[in-house]
Amino acid sequence: MLEFLPKEVREGLAAAREQDRRRKERLRVEYDGADYPVLAFRKDHFTLSADQLPHLRGLVDVYDGANHVFQCLIVASTVEDGELVCDFKRLSPISDKAALDFAREDDAPVALLTKM
């Protein structure tokens, strides 16, 4: 149906879709002291705008707004249709708690009261 519209209208619709997609996505990548908005995030890759960053490889931090959520090891990046597709080898979630070195029981008390 879009093929019947004039070229300028189609380009305007594509630009509006791209702007809306960027506004909705809160994820951003921090690399080498700079922030880059994530266009799409999938199970094994994410995409960035290719005009902001031509190539990306190595360890990057992924933020959701102000929250640090992942650390990714990017092994390959290619440019497809103006987007930089970054394939990662490792995706490590960031936790605000220390890892436990023992198995916690389901019915274990939360705290110990010594005096009543």
N, C-alpha and C positions, 0 to 999 in steps of 0.2 A: 504494500500500500504506500510505502514511503517513496517508491520510485516515481510516483505521479507528482510529487511535490517538486518545486524548483530547487536547484542545487543550493542556493543560499539558505533556504528554509531547512533542508536536510542537515547542512553544516551547523546551523544554529541549534537544532535539536540535539545533535551529537555533542556539541559543546556544553549545552545545558545538562545533558545526562552525565557527562564527565564531571562537571562541577558539583552536581548533586551527589554523585558517588564519592567524591573526595570529601564533601562536607559530612556525609554519614559515617565514614570510616574514621575511627578515633585512633587506630593503631599507627604507630610511627616507629621508625628505626633510627637508632642513634649510632652513628659511625664516624669516627675520627673527629669528634667534637661538634658534629652537625646533625640536625634532625631531618628526616625524609619521611613524608606520609606514605603509608602502605595503601595501595589501591585494592588489593585482594590478598587474602591469606588462606592458603589451602594446607592440606595434610603434609605435603612434601615440598612446597614452594610458596613464595609470596612474590608480588609484583610491585614495582616502584615506577615512577615516571622516568623514562629514559633521558629526557632533556635535563633533569636535575643531576643525574648521576650516570655516567656512561658505562661504568664497570664496578662490580662489587665482589669482594672475596675476603673471607676471613671471619673473625668472631664479631658479631654485632649484638646489641641489646635491643629488645622489642618492648615498647611501652604502650599501655592502653591508657591514654590520657596522661596522668602523672604517675601511674602505677607501673613498676617494672615487673613484667609478666614472664618473659622468656629471654633466653640467651641462645642464639643460633650460630652454628658453624656453617657458613656458606661455602660450598665447594665449586659451584659453577654459576655463571650468570650470562644470559643471552638476551638480545634485544629482539622483541617480536611486536610488531604493530605499534611502535612508539612506547612500549612498556619494557622495563628491565625485569626479566623473570629470573629470580634468585632461587636456585635449588639448594636446600640445606641437608647436611648429613646428620646433624644433631640438633635437637630442640629440647632444651632443658628448662623446665618450669622453675621459677624463682619462688621460694617460700620465705615467709617472714618468721618461721619457727625453725629451731634447730632439729636436725634429724634425730630420731630416737635410735638407740643402740640396743633396745630390748622390745619385746612384744608387750603391749599394754593390754591388760585384761578388760573385758567389757564392763564388768561389775566392780572395778577398782574404785576406791574412794577418790574424790577430787582433792580433798585436803584432809589433814590430820589435826584434830582438836585435842590438845593436851590437857586443858583445864576446862571445867564446865562451870 
